[in-house]
Amino acid sequence: MGREYAGLPSFYGVPSRTDSRLRIAVLADSDTRWKWGALTARRLAEQAPGTDSAATAPSAPELDGFLLRGRATPTPRQLAEVGVAADALREVTMAQFLDAVAESGPHGATPGPAGPAYDVIVLALVGGAAQAALHGLAARLRGCARRPVIVTGYVGVVYEKLADGLLLRHGADIVLANSRHDAGRFRAVYEGVGADASAVTEAALPFLGGSAYTAQPGRDTVVFAAQPSVPESRADRRYLLDRLVGHARLHPEREVVLKLRSKPGEHTTHIEEHPFQKLAKGMDLPPNFSLAYGNMGEVLDRADLLVTVSSTAALESLHRSVPTAVLTDLGVREVLGNHHFLGSGCLASWDRLDAGHRPAPDPEWLAAQGVAPGDAYHRAFDQVRARLGELLAARSLPPIAPYYTAATAPGYLPGILARHHLAPDGTPLPGAAPAAERTGLRRVIRDAVRDAARGAYRHGVQRVAPVIRRMGEL
């Protein structure tokens, strides 16, 4: 079935079956999407505030995690840093995932004649992978008396490829929007091409939380939330690093923290050609400047100002009422994603921050973006839970029907499916999934070769490609 992550902390072990729990499978392709998918699954199964516990689902679903094999498959260290528990966690190909969903229940249990044993499948994937999974599931589950409810969405700020990403997610029973603002945009895209928009359901980011910000006497900490690919160029990233270090020198009484997403050699959702920690090597760094890894929530616990270009960390920070600045130094541009914060009151430059400015967010903007602090967030998933309850209670669900088909996108869809070793009809191509998983020495060798290949790919992205690009600019 793919690699078991047995070396992770004990909460990744496989417990005994508990048939009364809602059974959810999450397919994710990176550390951030695993975090979003697993926490979304838990939010879906939570008891809504103020409701009768006897009439609602248990608070802890039975959660099976599947990590889609690829360049961004998270490492055990990244998964442990995310810290989201699962009943089982396995690395799989798309074909192996389809096998697991259609032919066996959680942990290998054989389903009954009614069909697959999962109640819900959460697709925490990039758009193309989500589309492939939808077509694969449509082909594999065709004719089942019952099928799982399919849920998908976005891990954070949607600032690029809005139409492309949404249409690649069409076909799910529930397409989560993280705010009222996003829900309106999502429906407009679907309706604009004549597709059914009823799946769009307003919710919120599932990982918002933590205690509200309060200034602590004697503490003054500025945190810069780095992103893997924003900005992209080495020059822009070095500029941001220089300004951050300069801010630390200008304010020696202040702790300045560079919060990093991953260690060199690891990949997240986006490719990082120029890691900040490598750019910082050899620099004369002041004693009040430091690098930090770890959970963003824990870093925000000690932050008095969060600075970023456009990271989703800004939404986490704003939800907790931490003063938050979205930089304008490199312009307010779609390619940077900071245009998403127009009207937020958070846009600022390093010059203003150096001079002591602390942005004040606009309350109406916060409410429209689903990050307003207070009780509203506790009710943010009520609509989704109600919709999920209706779908789970239905005697049967209609066949999965994505907008993209051989008729609507004959020049686009086959290539997307082929990248995940699926034929145009959604069935696995020959050899896409081995008849039996290798064991023993063969498995050890295979995993070693695969890890070496990933390492070579990451080395090429972070070392070789930039050199070739610079040579081409001479």
C-alpha positions as CSV (number, residue, x, y, z in Angstrom):
1,M,0.0,0.0,0.0
2,G,3.0,2.4,0.0
3,R,5.3,3.5,2.8
4,E,4.0,3.4,6.4
5,Y,5.2,6.3,8.5
6,A,6.0,4.1,11.4
7,G,8.9,6.3,12.6
8,L,6.7,9.2,13.5
9,P,5.4,10.0,17.0
10,S,2.9,7.5,18.5
11,F,-0.1,9.4,17.5
12,Y,0.5,8.2,13.9
13,G,-0.1,4.6,15.0
14,V,-3.0,2.4,13.9
15,P,-5.7,1.9,16.6
16,S,-8.5,-0.6,16.7
17,R,-11.6,-0.1,14.7
18,T,-14.4,2.1,16.2
19,D,-17.4,1.7,13.9
20,S,-19.4,4.5,15.4
21,R,-17.0,7.2,14.2
22,L,-17.3,9.2,11.0
23,R,-14.8,7.6,8.6
24,I,-12.8,10.1,6.6
25,A,-9.9,9.7,4.2
26,V,-7.6,12.7,3.4
27,L,-5.4,12.7,0.3
28,A,-2.7,15.4,0.5
29,D,0.3,16.2,-1.6
30,S,2.3,18.5,0.7
31,D,2.8,19.3,4.4
32,T,0.6,22.4,4.3
33,R,-2.2,20.6,2.4
34,W,-2.0,17.7,4.8
35,K,-2.5,20.2,7.7
36,W,-5.4,21.8,5.9
37,G,-7.0,18.5,4.9
38,A,-6.7,16.8,8.3
39,L,-7.9,19.8,10.3
40,T,-10.8,20.3,7.8
41,A,-11.8,16.7,8.4
42,R,-11.8,17.3,12.2
43,R,-13.8,20.5,11.7
44,L,-16.4,18.6,9.7
45,A,-16.9,16.1,12.4
46,E,-17.0,18.6,15.3
47,Q,-20.2,19.1,17.2
48,A,-21.7,22.5,16.3
49,P,-21.8,24.9,19.3
50,G,-25.1,24.9,21.1
51,T,-26.4,21.7,19.6
52,D,-27.6,18.5,21.2
53,S,-24.6,16.1,21.3
54,A,-26.8,13.1,20.8
55,A,-27.9,14.4,17.4
56,T,-24.5,15.3,16.1
57,A,-21.4,13.4,14.8
58,P,-18.7,12.4,17.3
59,S,-16.0,15.1,17.7
60,A,-13.1,12.8,16.6
61,P,-13.5,11.2,13.2
62,E,-11.7,8.0,12.2
63,L,-9.1,9.5,9.9
64,D,-6.9,7.8,7.3
65,G,-4.2,9.9,5.7
66,F,-2.8,9.3,2.3
67,L,0.2,11.3,1.0
68,L,0.4,11.5,-2.7
69,R,3.8,10.5,-4.0
70,G,5.6,13.4,-5.7
71,R,8.2,16.1,-5.4
72,A,6.5,17.8,-2.4
73,T,5.6,14.6,-0.5
74,P,6.3,15.7,3.1
75,T,9.1,14.2,5.1
76,P,8.6,12.7,8.6
77,R,10.1,15.9,10.1
78,Q,7.6,18.1,8.3
79,L,4.7,15.9,9.3
80,A,5.8,15.9,12.9
81,E,6.1,19.7,12.8
82,V,2.5,20.0,11.5
83,G,1.5,17.8,14.5
84,V,-1.9,16.7,13.2
85,A,-2.8,13.2,14.3
86,A,-4.2,10.5,12.1
87,D,-5.2,6.9,12.7
88,A,-3.0,5.8,9.8
89,L,-0.8,7.6,7.3
90,R,0.6,6.1,4.1
91,E,2.4,7.3,1.0
92,V,0.7,6.2,-2.2
93,T,0.4,6.8,-5.9
94,M,-2.9,8.0,-7.3
95,A,-3.8,4.5,-8.5
96,Q,-3.0,3.0,-5.1
97,F,-5.3,5.6,-3.4
98,L,-8.1,4.7,-5.8
99,D,-7.5,1.0,-4.9
100,A,-7.7,1.8,-1.2
101,V,-10.9,3.8,-1.5
102,A,-12.7,1.4,-3.8
103,E,-11.5,-2.0,-2.7
104,S,-10.8,-1.7,1.0
105,G,-11.9,0.2,4.0
106,P,-9.7,2.0,6.5
107,H,-6.6,0.0,7.5
108,G,-7.4,-2.7,4.9
109,A,-10.9,-3.7,6.2
110,T,-13.0,-5.1,3.4
111,P,-16.2,-3.1,2.7
112,G,-19.6,-4.7,2.5
113,P,-21.8,-4.9,-0.5
114,A,-23.0,-1.3,0.0
115,G,-19.7,0.0,-1.3
116,P,-16.6,1.8,0.1
117,A,-16.2,2.1,3.8
118,Y,-15.3,5.8,3.9
119,D,-18.0,8.3,4.6
120,V,-16.0,11.3,3.4
121,I,-13.0,11.9,1.2
122,V,-11.1,15.2,1.6
123,L,-8.9,16.1,-1.4
124,A,-6.2,18.4,-0.1
125,L,-4.4,18.7,-3.5
126,V,-3.2,21.1,-6.1
127,G,-5.8,21.6,-8.8
128,G,-4.5,19.1,-11.4
129,A,-4.2,16.3,-8.8
130,A,-7.7,17.1,-7.5
131,Q,-9.1,16.8,-11.0
132,A,-7.3,13.5,-11.6
133,A,-8.6,12.2,-8.2
134,L,-12.2,13.2,-9.1
135,H,-12.1,11.5,-12.5
136,G,-10.4,8.4,-11.0
137,L,-13.0,8.2,-8.2
138,A,-15.8,8.7,-10.7
139,A,-14.6,5.8,-12.8
140,R,-13.8,3.6,-9.8
141,L,-17.0,4.2,-7.8
142,R,-19.4,4.1,-10.8
143,G,-22.3,1.7,-10.0
144,C,-21.7,1.7,-6.2
145,A,-24.9,1.8,-4.2
146,R,-23.3,4.4,-2.0
147,R,-20.2,6.5,-2.4
148,P,-18.3,8.9,-0.1
149,V,-19.0,12.6,0.0
150,I,-16.1,14.4,-1.8
151,V,-14.8,17.6,-0.2
152,T,-12.1,19.9,-1.5
153,G,-10.9,23.5,-1.2
154,Y,-7.9,25.8,-0.8
155,V,-5.2,25.8,1.9
156,G,-5.0,29.6,2.1
157,V,-5.2,32.9,0.2
158,V,-6.4,32.4,-3.4
159,Y,-4.5,35.0,-5.3
160,E,-3.7,33.4,-8.6
161,K,-5.1,31.0,-11.2
162,L,-8.6,31.5,-9.7
163,A,-10.6,30.1,-12.7
164,D,-8.1,27.4,-13.5
165,G,-7.9,26.1,-9.9
166,L,-11.6,26.2,-9.4
167,L,-12.6,24.4,-12.5
168,L,-10.0,21.7,-11.7
169,R,-11.8,21.2,-8.4
170,H,-15.3,21.1,-9.9
171,G,-17.0,17.8,-9.4
172,A,-16.6,17.6,-5.7
173,D,-19.8,17.5,-3.6
174,I,-18.5,20.4,-1.4
175,V,-16.0,23.0,-2.6
176,L,-15.0,24.9,0.5
177,A,-14.5,28.7,0.4
178,N,-12.5,30.1,3.2
179,S,-14.6,33.3,3.5
180,R,-17.7,35.2,2.3
181,H,-15.4,37.0,-0.2
182,D,-14.1,33.7,-1.7
183,A,-17.6,32.1,-1.8
184,G,-18.8,34.9,-4.1
185,R,-15.8,34.7,-6.4
186,F,-16.1,30.9,-6.6
187,R,-19.8,30.9,-7.5
188,A,-19.2,33.6,-10.2
189,V,-16.5,31.4,-11.9
190,Y,-18.7,28.3,-12.0
191,E,-21.8,30.2,-13.1
192,G,-19.7,32.0,-15.7
193,V,-19.0,28.7,-17.6
194,G,-22.5,27.3,-17.0
195,A,-21.3,24.8,-14.4
196,D,-23.3,23.9,-11.2
197,A,-22.2,26.2,-8.4
198,S,-24.2,24.5,-5.6
199,A,-21.1,22.7,-4.2
200,V,-19.5,26.0,-3.1
201,T,-19.9,26.3,0.6
202,E,-18.7,29.1,2.9
203,A,-16.4,28.1,5.8
204,A,-13.1,29.3,7.1
205,L,-9.5,28.2,7.3
206,P,-9.5,25.3,9.7
207,F,-6.3,26.1,11.5
208,L,-7.2,29.5,12.9
209,G,-7.1,29.7,16.6
210,G,-4.8,30.3,19.5
211,S,-5.1,32.9,22.2
212,A,-5.8,36.6,21.4
213,Y,-2.8,38.9,21.3
214,T,-1.9,40.8,24.4
215,A,1.2,42.9,24.7
216,Q,3.7,41.6,27.3
217,P,5.8,44.0,29.4
218,G,9.4,43.8,28.3
219,R,8.7,41.7,25.2
220,D,9.1,43.2,21.7
221,T,9.3,40.6,18.9
222,V,9.0,41.0,15.2
223,V,8.4,37.9,13.1
224,F,8.9,37.8,9.3
225,A,6.9,34.9,7.7
226,A,8.9,33.6,4.8
227,Q,7.3,32.0,1.7
228,P,8.9,29.4,-0.6
229,S,8.3,31.2,-3.9
230,V,7.1,34.8,-3.0
231,P,9.1,36.7,-4.1
232,E,10.8,34.4,-6.5
233,S,14.1,36.1,-7.6
234,R,17.3,35.9,-5.6
235,A,17.7,39.7,-5.7
236,D,14.2,40.3,-4.2
237,R,14.7,37.7,-1.5
238,R,18.1,39.1,-0.6
239,Y,16.5,42.6,-0.4
240,L,13.9,41.4,2.1
241,L,16.6,39.6,4.1
242,D,18.8,42.8,4.2
243,R,15.8,44.9,5.3
244,L,14.9,42.4,8.0
245,V,18.5,42.3,9.3
246,G,18.7,46.1,9.0
247,H,15.5,46.4,11.1
248,A,17.2,44.2,13.8
249,R,20.2,46.5,13.8
250,L,18.1,49.6,14.0
251,H,16.2,48.2,17.0
252,P,18.7,46.3,19.1
253,E,16.1,46.0,22.0
254,R,13.8,44.1,19.7
255,E,13.9,40.4,18.9
256,V,13.7,39.8,15.2
257,V,12.8,36.3,14.0
258,L,12.8,34.9,10.4
259,K,10.2,32.2,10.4
260,L,11.1,29.6,7.8
261,R,8.8,27.1,6.1
262,S,11.2,24.2,5.5
263,K,14.8,23.1,5.8
264,P,17.2,23.0,2.8
265,G,16.3,19.9,0.7
266,E,12.7,19.8,1.8
267,H,9.9,20.9,-0.4
268,T,6.5,22.4,0.4
269,T,3.6,23.2,-2.0
270,H,5.8,25.6,-4.0
271,I,9.4,25.3,-5.2
272,E,11.9,27.3,-3.2
273,E,15.0,28.0,-5.4
274,H,16.6,30.5,-3.0
275,P,16.0,29.5,0.7
276,F,16.5,32.4,3.1
277,Q,18.7,30.4,5.4
278,K,21.2,29.9,2.5
279,L,21.1,33.5,1.7
280,A,21.9,34.3,5.3
281,K,25.0,32.2,5.4
282,G,28.1,34.3,5.7
283,M,26.2,37.5,6.7
284,D,27.1,39.4,9.8
285,L,23.9,38.9,11.7
286,P,23.1,40.9,14.9
287,P,22.6,39.0,18.2
288,N,18.9,39.9,18.3
289,F,18.3,38.2,14.9
290,S,17.4,34.5,14.7
291,L,16.0,31.8,12.4
292,A,13.0,29.7,13.5
293,Y,11.2,26.6,12.3
294,G,8.2,25.0,13.9
295,N,4.5,25.5,14.1
296,M,3.3,29.0,13.1
297,G,0.9,29.1,16.0
298,E,3.6,28.7,18.5
299,V,5.7,31.4,16.9
300,L,2.7,33.8,16.9
301,D,2.4,33.1,20.7
302,R,5.4,35.4,21.2
303,A,4.9,37.8,18.2
304,D,4.2,41.5,18.7
305,L,4.3,42.2,14.9
306,L,3.9,39.8,12.0
307,V,5.5,40.9,8.7
308,T,5.1,39.1,5.4
309,V,4.7,39.6,1.7
310,S,1.5,37.6,1.3
311,S,1.7,34.5,3.5
312,T,-1.4,32.8,4.9
313,A,0.3,33.4,8.2
314,A,-1.0,37.0,7.9
315,L,-4.6,35.6,8.2
316,E,-3.6,33.5,11.3
317,S,-2.0,36.6,12.8
318,L,-5.0,38.9,12.1
319,H,-7.4,36.3,13.5
320,R,-5.5,36.5,16.8
321,S,-5.3,40.4,16.7
322,V,-1.5,40.3,16.3
323,P,-0.4,43.6,14.6
324,T,0.2,42.5,11.0
325,A,2.1,44.2,8.1
326,V,1.9,43.2,4.5
327,L,4.9,44.6,2.6
328,T,4.6,47.0,-0.3
329,D,8.4,47.3,-0.9
330,L,8.3,45.1,-4.0
331,G,5.1,46.6,-5.3
332,V,1.5,45.6,-4.8
333,R,1.2,43.0,-7.6
334,E,-0.8,39.9,-8.4
335,V,2.4,37.9,-8.8
336,L,3.2,38.6,-5.2
337,G,-0.3,38.0,-3.9
338,N,-0.2,41.1,-1.7
339,H,-3.0,42.6,-3.8
340,H,-5.3,40.3,-1.9
341,F,-4.9,42.6,1.1
342,L,-6.1,45.7,-0.6
343,G,-8.5,47.5,1.7
344,S,-7.2,45.5,4.8
345,G,-5.3,48.5,6.3
346,C,-2.3,46.2,6.6
347,L,-0.2,47.3,3.6
348,A,3.0,49.0,4.7
349,S,6.7,49.4,3.7
350,W,9.8,48.6,5.7
351,D,10.6,52.3,6.0
352,R,7.3,52.8,7.9
353,L,7.9,49.8,10.1
354,D,11.4,50.9,10.8
355,A,9.9,54.2,12.0
356,G,7.6,52.4,14.4
357,H,4.3,52.1,12.4
358,R,1.9,49.4,13.4
359,P,-0.9,48.8,10.9
360,A,-4.5,48.7,12.2
361,P,-6.8,46.2,10.2
362,D,-10.2,47.2,8.8
363,P,-12.9,45.3,10.7
364,E,-15.2,45.0,7.7
365,W,-12.3,43.5,5.6
366,L,-11.6,41.0,8.4
367,A,-15.2,39.9,8.5
368,A,-15.4,39.4,4.7
369,Q,-12.2,37.4,4.7
370,G,-13.4,35.0,7.5
371,V,-10.6,36.0,10.0
372,A,-12.5,38.4,12.3
373,P,-11.6,37.5,15.9
374,G,-14.4,36.5,18.3
375,D,-17.3,34.2,18.3
376,A,-18.0,34.3,14.5
377,Y,-15.2,31.8,13.8
378,H,-16.8,29.2,16.1
379,R,-19.9,29.2,13.8
380,A,-17.9,29.3,10.5
381,F,-18.3,25.6,9.8
382,D,-22.0,25.3,10.7
383,Q,-23.0,25.6,7.0
384,V,-20.6,23.0,5.9
385,R,-21.6,20.6,8.6
386,A,-25.3,21.1,7.7
387,R,-24.5,20.4,4.0
388,L,-22.4,17.4,4.9
389,G,-25.2,16.0,7.0
390,E,-27.7,16.3,4.1
391,L,-25.4,14.5,1.8
392,L,-24.6,11.7,4.3
393,A,-28.3,11.2,5.0
394,A,-29.2,10.9,1.3
395,R,-30.1,7.4,0.1
396,S,-27.7,7.8,-2.8
397,L,-25.5,10.5,-4.4
398,P,-25.4,11.4,-8.1
399,P,-22.3,10.3,-10.1
400,I,-19.3,12.5,-9.7
401,A,-19.5,14.9,-12.7
402,P,-16.5,17.3,-13.1
403,Y,-17.0,20.2,-15.5
404,Y,-13.9,19.1,-17.5
405,T,-14.7,16.1,-19.7
406,A,-13.6,14.7,-23.0
407,A,-16.2,17.0,-24.6
408,T,-15.5,20.3,-22.7
409,A,-11.7,20.1,-22.5
410,P,-10.4,17.5,-25.0
411,G,-7.1,19.2,-25.3
412,Y,-6.5,19.8,-21.6
413,L,-8.0,17.0,-19.5
414,P,-6.1,14.0,-21.0
415,G,-2.7,15.5,-20.1
416,I,-3.8,16.2,-16.5
417,L,-4.9,12.7,-16.1
418,A,-1.8,11.2,-17.7
419,R,0.4,13.0,-15.3
420,H,-1.2,10.9,-12.6
421,H,-1.1,7.7,-14.7
422,L,-4.8,7.7,-15.5
423,A,-6.3,7.1,-18.9
424,P,-8.8,9.7,-20.4
425,D,-11.7,7.7,-18.9
426,G,-10.2,8.0,-15.4
427,T,-9.0,4.4,-15.1
428,P,-5.4,3.7,-14.1
429,L,-3.0,3.1,-17.0
430,P,-1.3,-0.3,-17.2
431,G,1.5,-0.5,-14.6
432,A,0.2,2.5,-12.6
433,A,-0.2,0.4,-9.4
434,P,1.8,-2.8,-8.6
435,A,-0.3,-5.9,-8.0
436,A,1.5,-6.3,-4.6
437,E,3.6,-3.9,-2.6
438,R,7.2,-4.8,-2.4
439,T,8.5,-5.9,1.0
440,G,11.8,-6.6,2.7
441,L,15.0,-5.7,0.9
442,R,13.3,-4.8,-2.4
443,R,11.2,-2.2,-0.6
444,V,14.2,-0.8,1.2
445,I,16.1,-0.4,-2.0
446,R,13.1,1.1,-3.8
447,D,12.6,3.7,-1.1
448,A,16.3,4.6,-1.0
449,V,16.3,5.1,-4.8
450,R,13.2,7.2,-4.6
451,D,14.6,9.4,-1.8
452,A,17.8,9.8,-3.8
453,A,15.8,10.8,-6.9
454,R,13.9,13.4,-4.8
455,G,17.2,14.7,-3.4
456,A,18.6,15.1,-6.9
457,Y,15.5,16.9,-8.1
458,R,15.7,19.3,-5.2
459,H,19.4,19.9,-5.7
460,G,18.7,20.7,-9.3
461,V,16.0,23.1,-8.4
462,Q,17.9,24.9,-5.7
463,R,21.5,24.7,-7.0
464,V,21.8,23.8,-10.7
465,A,18.8,25.7,-12.1
466,P,19.7,29.1,-10.7
467,V,23.2,28.8,-12.0
468,I,22.0,27.9,-15.5
469,R,19.5,30.8,-15.4
470,R,22.3,33.3,-14.4
471,M,24.5,31.9,-17.2
472,G,21.7,32.5,-19.7
473,E,21.4,36.1,-18.6
474,L,25.1,36.9,-19.4
